[in-house]
Amino acid sequence: MKTFKHLARLTFLLLFIGFTSCSDDDNGTTPPMEEENNIVEAAQATSELSTLVAALQKADESANNDLITALSGDGPFTVFAPTNDAFTDLLAQLDGFDSLDDFNSEQLQDLLAVILTYHVVADAALSTDLSDGMSLTTLQGSSLQVSTEGGVFIQDATDVAAEVTTADIEVSNGVVHIIDKVLLPQTILDELADIILVPITDLAIGNENLQNLVAALTAANGDLPTVLRGDGPFTVLAPTDEAFETFLDGAALEDVPVDVLTNVLLNHVISGKVTSEDLTGIGSGYTNTMAIGAGDQNVSLFFDTSDGATFNGVSSVVTPDVKAINGIVHVVDAVIDIPNIVDHAIANPALSSLVGALTAGGNTAFTDLLSNEEEMFTVFAPGNDAFDAFANPNSNDLNTILANHVVVGAAAFSSDLTNSYVNTAAEFDVDENLSLYINIDEGVTLNGTSNVAMADIVASNGVIHTVDAVIDLPTVVTFALADPNFSTLVQALTELTPNTDFVSVLSAQDGAGSDPFTVFAPTNTAFDALASIPDEADLVPILQHHVVAGANVRSGDLSDGTTATTLEGDMITINLPGTGDNIADITDGAGNMGIGIDAVDVQAINGVIHVVDTVLIPDTSN
């Protein structure tokens, strides 16, 4: 730090205005100053100026200064006295300065004295003596400018003026005006250039390698430079000029639509202050930027510090931890575009097995599908450990299995999920998409076998939830086991009928048995309506009466009066439309009518389930 050459001749002029952190005693009030007190005594009696007193004492620790004596002298003086909060704000701007104790050398104490003298004007000037545009020469030697538009403001060498919050406090040796900012002369700004923290926008403007970023901020949403001058804190990943040139690929900023450019820039801004140490401590993971993605949610950003710090696998930090008054900047070597589903999968090394499976043999079907920006997707993405543990016991087609992890047409965030069925991109037959059962009773479980490990990774065209197990293609048994509404049915098919292997029968697929099946599945409530559940001999034909073998009959295949023969041997009749809230009505083999179909088309790989509200009874007379 440079040494001030003329401090000695300024010593006798040094005045009383302080500089330190906000005192705990500051209650935001200004008790009356007694006119018989001098400036020092009055400040000592005012809690709002307690840090001013401490600053005076700290400056006087240098043998060059005797501020307390000077400010207790005859005067008269006009003192613009910053509040405790004003000094707290200034300390926040000085990198490495947390309190007055950091002014721990004679050179720094002399520097503090120069700052203080910049707040003092010889002679006493009441507010009525101040006029718009007036220039006041301080004892430090530099001038202050007065503005009276909308109040009384004192302009220093910075861009922000101080406002007089309490005026005309008359004391025995002058007058005090309390202000909300510490005033800094140009000499101090020059001296402290390396440690004064500025807002992020100003930091970028002052960096010769970030001029394309500054131009982009200006060309995009006009409020962005102002936003990044705000309180924050923000973490900004600032692309270099070369990074922007690569991103534009010969185009001009004006060629990029304003809304697109704005969102890309916001994808480099994180709310909160995140240092390189913070990132390294976590290792890898996701945070959210201020960009907007699917569902109007903030876009996710993947970071990895295994080899430096990288973001979304495309941009690396070249200069970390550039401090600003309202946050921190990490200079990066590439512009981070808004990621789609595929971009996110590629960026995360924990999903490399998924990416490999999706692209095996040069397959582009999935990358083409999930890169479509005109569609929304929900992807349940198995991690590498999930793939390692998956043995594909039914030898199902891998592409169909992968498609069974994708929901097309909606970005379903964790807050949107309920106990319900959705359709995946996997198909039983053309236009007959497989169902996926979501249960949120304890976390999020899919088809009863796979749990969401990390939710809500937001992309431009959807959302990813990572899962801990590959979701195999479901059979009708899978859904019966997964859906708690069928727990009594499962009990009936297993422990209550031990001599009939219903699970094996209903798990057959690819024509290996009596599949496909159309199952009319009674809920727990349907079983509860029975006087009692029959013993095995009577229960077996009842359960068989709910299954039609050799046909995958969906709701669209039904018409009024449709009949079907069940595994038990009796026919059921379906009538459309149903009565009341029923989608359709069933007449069972025993002639019971008005049995309601409540839900339809739960599609498995070996058949379809329709949910019924009453247990079907076969004709017991035959």
N, C-alpha and C positions, 0 to 999 in steps of 0.2 A: 504494500500500500504506500502510495506516495506521501511524502512529508509536507505539511503546509509550511511555507516559508515565512509567513508573516503573522504567525500566532502571537508572538511576543508583543507586537504593537497593538494587538486586539485585546490583550488580557484585561486591561483596565476597563474595557467597555462591556465585558461579559455580563449578561443579564440573567434573569431567572425565568426560565421556561424549561420543563423537564422532559425526560425521555426514558420510559421503562414499561414494564408490563402492568396490566390493570390491577389495582389493589382490591383485595377482598372487602375492604371497608367502603368501596364506592357504592353508594346507594342511589346514585343518579340524581341527587338533589344538591343544590348550592345554597348553603346557609349564608345569611347576610354577612358581608365583609364590613368590618368597622372602619370608618374613614380615617381614624387615628392610626391604624396599622399601616406599616409599609408593605411593599409587594411581597416580600418573603413571609412576613407574619400573616398576612392575609391568606396566602397560599397554604400555609401550615394549618390554618383554621378551616380549610375547605376540603372535605373528603374527596370531591370530584377532581382535585388537583394534587392528590397525595403523591402520585408518581412524578409530578413536576418537582416536588421537593426532593425526592430521591435522586432525580437526574441532576439536580443542582449539586447535591452532595457528591455524587459520583464524579462529575466533571471537576470538582474542586480537589479530588484526590491527586490530580496532576499539580505539580509545583508551579506550573505556568498560570494557573487559574485561581481566582478568588471571587467567584460569582456571587456567593452569599453576601459578601461585603459590598460588592458593587450594587446589587439590587436592593440593599438596605440603605443606600446612600440617598442624597438629596433629590436626584432626578432633575426635572420630572421625566417620566418614561410612559410610553404606551406599550403595553405587553399584550400580545395575542397568545393566550394561554391554552394549549391543547389539553383536552381531558384525558383521564386514564385510558378510556377506550381508544382514543386517538393514538396513544403510544402503543397500545396492544396491537393495533392495526399496522403500525410502522414496523414493530418488531417482527411481525409475521412476514414482512417483505424482505427482511434481512436474513439471508441464508447463513445459518450457523449462530444466530443471535436469539436466545430464548428469554433473556432477562437482562437487566442492567449489569448483572455480575459479569456478563461477557465483554463489557467495556473494561478490560482488566489490564490495560497497558496505558502508559502516559500518552502515547500517540492516539489511541482510541478515545481517551478521556478529553484530549484536546479537540478531537474531531467532534465529540459531543458538545463541547463548549461552543464551537463554531455554529453548530445547528441551533443552539439556544439563542445566540446573539442575533440570529436571523429572525427571531420573533419579537425583537425589541426595536422601538423607534424612539429617538430622542424627542422630548416634548410630550405633552399630554394631549391626546386627541379623542374627544367623545365621538359617539356615533354621528351626532349632528354635524361634526366637523368633517366627516368623510363624505366624499362625493363620487359619483360614478366616473370611472376612468382615472381617478387620482392615483398617483405613484408615490409610494412611501419608501424612503431610504432607511434601511435598517442599520443597526450598529455593526452587523457583520459586513456591510458594505454593498450588498445587493439590494435590489428594489422589490417591493411587493405592489401588486396592482389591486385596486379596489373596484368592486362591482356592487351596485345597489339595486339591481334588477331582481325583484322577488325576494329581497332580504339583503343582508350585507355579507359579501363574499370576499375572501382574500386569496388572490392567485399567486402561487409560488412558481418554481421552475418546472413543476410537473404538469400533467394534463388535467388534474383534478383540483378544484379550488376548495378552500376551507370555508365553512359557513360559521358566522358568528351566532352562537346559540344563546349566549347571555352577554349583553352589552353594558358598557358604562358602569363598571364597578369601580368607584372612586376610592383611592387609598391616599395615604399621606404623601407619597412621592410619585403619584401619577394615576393612571387609569388602566384597568384590566378588562379585556374582552375575551371571554371564553370561546374557543373554537373547537371544531370536531375533527381536526386533522393536524398532524405535525407538518410544519412547513419546511421545505427543503430547497436550498439555493442550488444553482447550477454547479457550483464548485463541489458540493457534496455529492450530487448525482455523478459527476465525473470521477470523484474519488472512490465512490462505492459501486461503480458500474459493474464490477464483477460479482457483487453479492446482493445487489438490489433485485428482488424478484418482481417481475411484471406480470400482468395477465397473459394468458396463453396466446391470445391473438397478437399482442404486442411483441411477445417473444418470437413468434413466427415472423412477424414483419421485420424484426431486427436480425433474423438469421438469413444470410445470403443464399443458403442451400435449401430454403423452404419457400422461395418466392412463388413457385407454381401452386403450392398449397394456399398461400395468401390470395393468389389470383382466383383459385377455385372457390375459396370461401366467399369472395366478392361476387363471382359469377353465379354462384348458387343462391340459396335463400339469403336474402339481404340481411336477415336477422342473425345469421350464424356468427359473424365477427363479434356482434354485441353479446350473444349468448356466451361465447368463450371468453369474454371479458367479465362475465358475471361471477357471483360468489363461488359457484362450484361446491366442493372440489370436483375437478374433472381429471381423467387420465386420457391423454390424446396420443394416438399413434400417428406420428407425423411423417408422411411419405416425402422422400427427397424429391428434388426437381427431376432427377433422372427417373425415379419411380413413376412420376406423373407422365413423363414423356413416353415411357413404355406403355403405360395404361392407355394413353390417348392414341398411340400407334398412328401418329401422323394427323389425327383429327385435331380440331381446335376445341377449346373448352365450350365455345358457343355452340358446337355441334352436339353436345350432350344435353338432352332435355333437363331443364332446371330441376324437376322433381327427382329425376334419376341421380343427377350429380349431388343434390342435397342429401339424398339417402345414403349414397356411397360415402360422402364425407362424414355423416353421422355414424357410419359403421366403424369409424376410427375414434369415436368418443365413448368413453366408459364413465358412468356416473360414479364418483368416488375417486380416491387417490390410491393407485395401485403401483407400488414400487417394484423394481426388478427383484428385490429381496422377497417381497410378498409372493411373486410368481414362482421364484425358485423354491420357496418354502412349501408351496403346494405341489409343484412338479408339473402337473398337467391337469387340464379340466376345462370347464366352460365358464364364461361370464357373459353378460349381455351388453351390447352396445346400445347407443341411442337411436340406431336405425330401426325402421319399422318393417317387419316381415309379415308372415302369414297370420291371419286373425288379428291384425293390428297389434301384435306383440313385438317386444324388442328382440332384435335378431341376436342369436347366440354366436359367441366367438370362442373358438377352441384355441387354447394356448398349450405349448409344450416347451419345457426348459431342459430336455435331455441333452440337447446340443445347441446351446445358446437359447434365446427366447424367440419362438416362432408363433405366428398367428394363422390359423386356418391352413397351415401347411404351405402357405404361399409367401409370407412376408416375415422377414427377420429383423430383429432390433440391431441397429448399427451403433446407436448412441443412446444409452439408457439414462433415465433419472435426471432429465433436465428440469430443474425446479422452476415453478412459476408461483405467483402469489395465490392463484386459485386452483392449483393442482400440480400435475407433473406431466412431462412430455417424454415419450420414447420415440426417437427418430427411427423409421423403418425403411427398408429398401424396396418395398413394393406396395402398390395400392391394393387394399383388401376389398374386393368387390363383394356384393351381397351374395352369400352362399345359397345354392339350392340344396336339395336333399343329397344329391350325388356328391357335391363339393364337401359337405359335412362328413359323409361316410369316408371319402378319400382322405380327409385331413386327420382323422382320428386313428392312430395306429391300433387301438383296441378293437377296431372294426375291420381290420385288414382281411380276416378270413371271410367276412361277409362280402367285401369288395371282390376278393378273389373268386368267390362262388358266383357272384352276379355277372362277372366278366369272363368266366372260364370258356376257353375255346373261342375267344373272340366274340362272345355273345354281347350284343349291344341292345337287346330288347329292354332290359331293365334300365340301363343308363339313359336310353332314349326316353323311356316312359317317365322316369323320375327326374329328368332334366326339363320336362315340359313346364314352362312358366304359365301356361294357360289353365293349368289344372291344380287342384289342391290334393295333398296326400298326407296320410298318417302312416308312419312306418314304425313297426316294432322290430328293432334291429338287434339281432343276437350278437353278443360279444364273442371274442376269440375263444374264450373258455367254453362258451355254450356250444360252439361248433366242434371243439375238441371232444366234448362229452356226447355228441349226437352220433348214434350208430345207425340211424335210418332203418329201424327194425322191420318196417313193412316194404322196404325197397321202393319207396315212392319216388317219383320223378323230382329231382332236386329243384328244377325251375318252378314246378308247381308248389313245392314247399316254400320256396322263397317268395313266390307271389302271395302265399297265404299270410305273409307278414305285412302286406301293403293294403291299406284301405284307400280307395280312390274316391275323390269327390268331396273330401272334408279334411280340415286340419283340426283334429280332436285333441285339445289340450287336457292335461290331467284334471283341471277344474271342470271340464265338460263331461267327463266320463261318469257313467252310471252302470248299475247292473243291467246289462242289455246285450243284445246281439247286433253285430254289424256284419256287412259283407266285405270280403277281401277280394283281391284281384285274381285269386286262384279259382278254377272252375271245375265243377263236377262234369259238366257238359257245356256245350256252347250256350252262353248267356245264362248259365246257372251257377252263379258265384257261390263259393263256400262261405259259410257263416263263421264268425268268431265270437265266442262268448267272453264278455268282459265282466269281471267281478271285482268290486272295490270294497268288499267288507273288511279286508285286512290288506292294505296296500292295493296294488292293481295286479290281478292274476288273469291270465289269458288261457282259455280252454282248460283251466284247472291244473296246468302243468308249467307255465312260464310266468315269471314275475318281472314287473318293470323295475329295473335297477336304477335308472336315471330318467327322469321325465323332462319333457318340454324343451328339447333342443330345437330352436326355432330357425327355420330356413325361409327363403323367399317364397317357396311354393309348398310349404307344409311344415310338419313337425315330426321329430324323431323321438321315440322312447326306446332306450336300450333295454334289452331283456336278458334274463339269465339262463334261458333255455330255448333251443330251437322249437318252434311250434309245428309239430308234425301235422299231417293232414288228418282232420278229425273224422271219426266214425260216429254213427248215431249213439254208440256207447260213450264216446268221449263227452258229448254234450249232456247225456244223462248224469254222468259223474261230475261234470263241472258245474252244472246249474243246481244250486241248493233247493230250487223249487221242485226238483225231481228226486230228492233224497229218499222218500218212501218208495218210489218206483224202483230205485236202485236196490233198496233193501229187499223188495219183492223179487227182483230178478236174480238176486244172489243168495243171501243167507236164508230167505224164506222158501227158496226152491232149490235146495242143494243138489237134487238129483237131475236137474236140467241145466245144462251149461248155456244159459241165454247169452252170456257175454261173448262166448266163442261164436255162437250162431250169428249174433248181431254185429260182430266185428269183421265178418267176411267182406272182402272187397275184390274188385277186378274179376267178378264172376266166379270166385273161389267157393261160393256157397249159394245161398238163396238170395243173395243181394242182386240189385239194390232193394232197399226196404222203404216203405212208407209207414212211418210210425205215428200213431195217434197217442201222444204221451200224456197221461193224467198227472196233474199236479198233486202236491201234498194235500191241498185242500180237497181235491177230488177223493183221495183215499180217506181223508178224515170224515167224509160224509157217509162212508160205509158204516154199518152197525159194527162190523169187525172185519179184519182181513181174513179171508178163508184160509184153511190149511192148504198144504202143497198140492194135494190131489185136485182141489177145486181152483186153486190159484193159477196153476199152469195154463189151463185153457182160457182163463180170463186174460192173462198176459198175452197169450198168442192171439187173442181176439183184437188186440190193438195193433197188430202188425200185418201189413200187406206185403207179400214177398214178390220179388221179380219186377218191381215197378217203382220208379221215382216220380210220384204223382205230386206235382206242385199245385198251388192254389190256382194258377192260371190254366191248369189242365182240367179243373173241375167245372161241372155244369149242374144245373138243378136236376136232381134225380140220379146222379152218378152212383153206381153200385160197385163194390169191390169185395172179393172173397179174401178173408183173413187167413193167417196160418192155422187158426183153430178149425176153419172149415166153413163157418157161417159168414153170411154177407152182412155188410153194413151199407146204409144208404145215406147219401149226402145231399142236403137240400140248400139251395141258394135263393135269395139271401137268407141269412140267419135271422132269428127272432131277437128282439131286444139288442143287446150289445154284442151278440154272437156274430162272428164273421160268416159262419155257416152252421147248420144244424146237422147232427148225425142221429140216425135211428139205428140202434145196435141190433144184434142178433136176437135178443130177447124181446124186441119190439119197443124198447124204451125210446121215446122221442124227445126232441128238443135239447139233446146233448150239445153243448156249445163248443165250437172251435174258437179259442181266444187269440191264438197267434199262429202264424203260418210260415212255412218255407224256411225253417232252420235247416240249412243245407249242409250235409256231411259228404264225405267222399264216397260213401256207400249207401246213400239214401237221404231222405228228408223227414223232418219231424214237424208235426202240427200239434199244437198244445190244446188239450181238451179239459173241460172243467168237471167232468163226471167219468167215473170208471165204467167202461163198456162191459156189458154182460152178454155172453153168448146164449144161444138157445139151449137151455139145459134139458129140454125134453127130447132132444135127438140123441 
